[in-house]
Amino acid sequence: MPEAAPRKAKVAVLISGTGSNMAALLYASRLHRATYEIVLVASNNPDAPGLALASAEGVPGFALSHKGMARADHDAAMLQAIAESGADYVALAGYMRVLGSGFVSQWQGRMLNIHPSLLPRYKGLDTHARALAAGDTHAGCSVHLVSDELDGGEVLAQTRVAIQPGDTAEALARRVQWAEHQLYPRVLSDYVAQSSDPEYLLGKVRELALALPAAHEKASMGAPGWRVGSEKSGRYFAYFNNRHHGSPHVALLVKTGGMDELVNLVEAQPESYFKPMFYGASGWIGVILDRPDPDWDNIAGWLERSWRAVAPPSAVKLLRASGDI
């Protein structure tokens, strides 16, 4: 049976004006093998031209002026619209509102922004004029994760743009915008693809599994697996499932306490767990990895719990001696 294709990440884009970066993201999302789709364009400016462009392209829109509203109330309305769209990620594209800490924390690690400077230089406004005044040889743009600090989150990628003799802020801004339109779709596509990239997810699981005492990797039926104990007599405590046997998920398979726990978890949290076809009857559960916000602390906890279920006493003593239990 062929492996299921990974789902596209759903992205909500926030704008305040013309939405040229939103348009770049939108049209890139319609290319072959795009990793995301735009499910909402929202704005604090009901007259933003970008809203009309999104509507013409069949993308749902939401607009609510922030004028006369408390920041927290406006943020709450935007958050509700984003939640109703089913978005996995938020992309800020010329959204001229400083977001409150509650908004930022809810989308920590899943909200990106593009800024017209080579961060950490020139946070805030008037970036091109400041670069010219400083005598810089290059300006540029940066895509970064959004944090509570204005333009201070982790920089994911940058593009440098040469400053030419006699440049004005307006001329430089036009060239930097061309660079933005190239950079933002590429970075967003690569970033959201991590959540469904089997090699990336395998690497994360491998690192956690092999950090446990006496753990080693050994393939099982062609799939990576991890055992505890000796090479000869070790017992499996985890398997990596890359959409095998008809499963639509990239997942970690680990041991539960039994069928009652497995069934309860799958019924209560189907977005996080499933019953594997060949291992479920033995009480193994699938922890879904290819999702926008995998809880790696929870995944590490599952690995350790499954490890302890089969580990020899000597290995458990090593873990206890390390202070981890």
DAZIKA-V120552 format. One record per backbone hydrogen bond with DSSP energy under -0.5 kcal/mol. CO is the residue of the C=O (numbers start at 0). NH is the residue of the N-H. If there is no record, write none. Layout:
co = <CO & CO>
nh = <NH & NH>
//
This chain:
co = <8 & 9 & 9 & 10 & 10 & 11 & 12 & 13 & 14 & 16 & 18 & 19 & 20 & 21 & 22 & 23 & 24 & 26 & 27 & 30 & 34 & 36 & 36 & 39 & 40 & 41 & 42 & 43 & 43 & 44 & 47 & 47 & 48 & 48 & 49 & 50 & 51 & 52 & 53 & 54 & 59 & 61 & 65 & 69 & 70 & 71 & 72 & 73 & 74 & 75 & 76 & 77 & 78 & 79 & 80 & 81 & 81 & 82 & 88 & 89 & 89 & 90 & 91 & 93 & 93 & 94 & 96 & 99 & 100 & 101 & 102 & 103 & 104 & 106 & 109 & 110 & 111 & 112 & 114 & 114 & 116 & 117 & 125 & 126 & 127 & 128 & 129 & 130 & 131 & 136 & 138 & 140 & 141 & 141 & 142 & 142 & 143 & 148 & 148 & 153 & 156 & 158 & 160 & 161 & 163 & 167 & 168 & 169 & 170 & 171 & 172 & 173 & 174 & 175 & 176 & 177 & 178 & 178 & 179 & 181 & 182 & 183 & 184 & 185 & 186 & 187 & 188 & 189 & 190 & 191 & 192 & 192 & 193 & 195 & 196 & 197 & 198 & 199 & 200 & 201 & 202 & 203 & 204 & 205 & 206 & 208 & 211 & 213 & 215 & 219 & 222 & 223 & 224 & 225 & 225 & 226 & 227 & 229 & 234 & 236 & 237 & 238 & 238 & 239 & 240 & 240 & 242 & 243 & 248 & 248 & 249 & 249 & 250 & 251 & 251 & 252 & 253 & 257 & 258 & 259 & 260 & 261 & 262 & 263 & 264 & 268 & 268 & 271 & 273 & 273 & 275 & 278 & 278 & 279 & 282 & 284 & 284 & 285 & 285 & 286 & 288 & 290 & 293 & 294 & 295 & 296 & 297 & 298 & 299 & 300 & 301 & 302 & 303 & 304 & 305 & 306 & 306 & 311 & 311 & 312 & 313 & 314 & 315 & 316 & 317 & 318 & 318 & 319>
nh = <36 & 87 & 88 & 38 & 39 & 90 & 41 & 92 & 43 & 49 & 22 & 23 & 24 & 25 & 26 & 27 & 28 & 29 & 30 & 33 & 8 & 10 & 38 & 12 & 61 & 14 & 63 & 45 & 65 & 47 & 50 & 51 & 51 & 52 & 53 & 54 & 55 & 56 & 58 & 57 & 40 & 42 & 68 & 73 & 74 & 75 & 76 & 77 & 78 & 79 & 80 & 81 & 82 & 83 & 84 & 85 & 86 & 85 & 11 & 91 & 111 & 13 & 113 & 15 & 95 & 96 & 98 & 103 & 104 & 105 & 106 & 106 & 107 & 109 & 89 & 145 & 91 & 143 & 116 & 141 & 118 & 120 & 129 & 130 & 131 & 132 & 133 & 135 & 134 & 162 & 160 & 158 & 114 & 143 & 155 & 156 & 112 & 146 & 151 & 144 & 142 & 140 & 138 & 163 & 166 & 171 & 172 & 173 & 174 & 175 & 176 & 177 & 178 & 179 & 180 & 181 & 181 & 182 & 183 & 185 & 186 & 187 & 188 & 189 & 190 & 191 & 192 & 193 & 193 & 194 & 195 & 196 & 196 & 197 & 200 & 201 & 202 & 203 & 204 & 205 & 206 & 207 & 208 & 209 & 210 & 211 & 214 & 228 & 226 & 222 & 219 & 239 & 217 & 236 & 237 & 215 & 234 & 233 & 227 & 254 & 225 & 240 & 252 & 241 & 242 & 250 & 245 & 246 & 242 & 250 & 288 & 289 & 240 & 253 & 286 & 238 & 284 & 261 & 262 & 263 & 264 & 265 & 266 & 267 & 268 & 271 & 272 & 287 & 275 & 285 & 279 & 281 & 283 & 282 & 255 & 253 & 286 & 273 & 287 & 251 & 290 & 293 & 295 & 298 & 299 & 300 & 301 & 302 & 303 & 304 & 305 & 306 & 307 & 308 & 309 & 309 & 310 & 314 & 315 & 316 & 317 & 318 & 319 & 320 & 321 & 323 & 324 & 322>
//
